[in-house]
């Protein structure tokens, strides 16, 4: 079964649904870019120009299972779908839950122009938090924000060490995610390609509050593991 979270119009819904083919969008980068890392090496893979962008926000409960689940309230023109499968392992499921929340935190940060929102501080730390804070500031300085449809899928934990640190991955589809000029509202549309599908790999650490925070991120566009078909 798949945990499917859709955010938009200031609501959050969670259902269990069958796995569906992934062909939407996710972080905020208007289709295009290559590879890089946040808090690691390389350049960003979720930005806003024909290469850049991202965002997220605070919340009540999204389901009875997650009493501390944040409620995401992106702008009305930003629609997000996050799809992940429970593993049956409590630690791995906790890691994937918070990693999934981190994708929403970044999207909200880019939409608000604030890389230090409560959600960014909750789900990011160390080099990754510093990196995204700087990226959000640069994108807004360039007069850009994010818009349209974002999708995150195929979440998996690849390793857990001493129940305190973990490595994980997920895919992002940016085929219908774009940058938008803040002043004019003009959407910078790009032609979809395999490079709109991005493999995100990351490191996460469990903090004293029990949250798993992303500390490093790397990505590669056009990765076969994420490109459909």
N, C-alpha and C positions, 0 to 999 in steps of 0.2 A: 504494500500500500504506500501511497505517496502523500506526504504532508504538503499541501498546496496552499500557499498564502498569497493573496492578491491584495495590493494596497492601491488606493486611489480614492478621490472624493472623500478624504478624511475617514475612511473606514478600513477595517482589517477583518478578513474572514478566513477561517481555517476549516478545511474539510479533508477527508481522506478520499483520494481518487486514484484510479488506475494511472499508471505511468503513461504519459503521452509524448509524442515526438517533439523534440525541442527545435523551435524555429521562431524565436521572438527576439528579445533584447534584454540588456541588463545594466551594467554599469553605465556611467555616462561618458561615452566617448563617441563622437559622431563617426560612425563607420570609417575605419582606416587606422593604421599604425602598424607596428611590428611586434617588438617584444621588449621586456624590461622588468624592473622590479621596484617595489616600495620598501625601503628599509633593507634593501639588499644591494643589487647592482642593476644598472641599466636605466632606461627611461620609462615613463609611465605608459600604461596600456589602457587607461580609462580616463581620458581627458576630454577636453571640449574644443575643438576647432575641428578641422577634419581629423583630429587625433586626440581630443581632450574632453573630460567631464565626469561628475558624480554627486551623491547626496543621501539625507535621512533625519529622524525625530523621536521625542519621548512618548510614553504611553501607559494605559491600563492593561488589562488582560486580553490576550488574543484567543485564549482557549483556557478551559478549566485545568488543562494539563500543565500549562505554563503560567502560574499565578503572577510571576514578575515579568511577563512578556510585554515588550514595549508596543505602543500603538503608533503606527506610522501615519503621518498626515502630509503626504507630498502635495505640491501644487496640483490644481485640477487638470493640468495638461500633462501630468506625469503619471503613468500607469505602470505598476510593477507586479511581476509574478515571480515567486520564489518556490521552487519545487525540490523537495528532498525526501529521501526514503529512510524510514527508521531502520536501524541496524539490529536492534534487539540487545545491544550492548549499552549499558547506562552511560559509561564514560564517553564512548564514541558519539552517542546520540546527543549528549550535552555539548560536546565540541561542535558538532554539525549545527545544532540549534543556534549557538552563539555566532558561529561563522555566517550562518544565514542572516542573522540579525545585523552582522557587520556590513553586509552588502547594502542593506537598507540605510544603515547609518551613513555610509559614504554618499549614497544618492541624496539623502536629505541634506547633508553638509554642502554638497555642490548646489543644490536648489536654493539653499538659504544663504550661501556665500559665507558660511561659518564652519571652519574646520575643527572647531573645538566645542561642538554641541555636547549636550549631556550624553547622547548616544555614541558619539565618536569617542569621548573619554571613557565610556563604559566598555566598548567593544574593540578599541584599538589601544596600543601602548608602544613604548619604545620607538624604534626607527620608523615603523609603519605609521604611527600617529604623527610624528614629525613630518614625514614625507607628504601625507595627505593634507595636513594643515597648510603646508606650503603650496601644494597643487591647487587647493581650493582658492587660496589668496591670489594666485597667479591667474587662474581662469576668470575670476571676477574682475581683476585688474584689467584683463583683456576685454571686458565687457560681455562675457558669455555666461550662459547657464545651460541647464539641460531640459529636454522635453521629450514627449512621446512615450513609447512602450519599452520597458526593460524587463529582461528575464534572466534568472539565475537557475541553473539546473545541474544535475548529475554530481551532487555533493558526495564526498567520500573522505574518510579518515584513512591515511596510509600508515600511520605509526603513532603510538602513544608511549611515552616514557615516564615511568613512575607516577602515572595518573596526574602529572603536573604540566607536562609539555606534550605537544602533539604536532604532527604535520598533516595537512589536509589539502584537498583540491576541489575545484568545482569549475563549471563552464559558464560562460557568459555569452549571450546572443545579442548583438548590437545592430541587427539588420534594420530595425525600426526605431533606433534610439539616435537622437540628434542633438547637436548644439543649437542654442538659440541666442540671438543678440538681445541683450537685456533692454537696451534703449528702444530698438525698433520692433522687437518681437519677431524678427525674421528668423525662420528656421533654416539652418544650413544643412540641407538634405544632401546625402551622398548615395552613390549607387551601391547596392548590397553586393557583397562578395564573401568568399570563404574567410577573409581576414576579419570579418565581423564576428566570427566565432573564436572566443578566447579561452585558453586553458589557464586558470589561476591556480598557482601552488602557493602554499603559505605555511608559516609556523605560528603556533598559538600557545599561550601560557595561561594557566589558571591562576587568578589573583586571590587575594584574601577574602573577597566577597563571594567567591565561587563562580565568577564569570570567566569564560575563556576569551582572552583578548588576542587579536591578531597582532603579532609583533614584527613579522616580515612577510612580504608578498612579492611574488614574481609572476610573470605571465608570458604567454606566447600566442600570438595571433595566428589563425589559420591552422591550428593544431588538429590533426585527424581525429583525436579523441572527442572533439567537440563539434566538428563539422558533420551535419546530418548526411546520411546516405553513403 
